[in-house]
Amino acid sequence: MNLTAILIVALVCWAIVELVNGPKGKKKDKTNVRQAQITNELLQEMATMRERIETLEKIITDEKYDLNRQFDDLKKDKVA
């Protein structure tokens, strides 16, 4: 075989490989972008949940909350 035939065969093989693997590479990029978006959404939601938990902890540990709960328990005992 001469050099020209070898180059043509190599070029055809390379083109076939690129056609087969090309869309997969692009699909992986789209998947990575989507995964990054989902990760960012989850991180934002987690930050929001932390803020809500902190607020609930402040309410629960407040002395007035405990006192009101005790009054409510006493009212329930009187009714029963």
Contacts in CASP RR format, 6 or more apart in sequence:
PFRMAT RR
TARGET T0000
AUTHOR 0000-0000-0000
METHOD contacts of the structure
MODEL  1
MNLTAILIVALVCWAIVELVNGPKGKKKDKTNVRQAQITNELLQEMATMR
ERIETLEKIITDEKYDLNRQFDDLKKDKVA
59 65 0 8 1.000
END
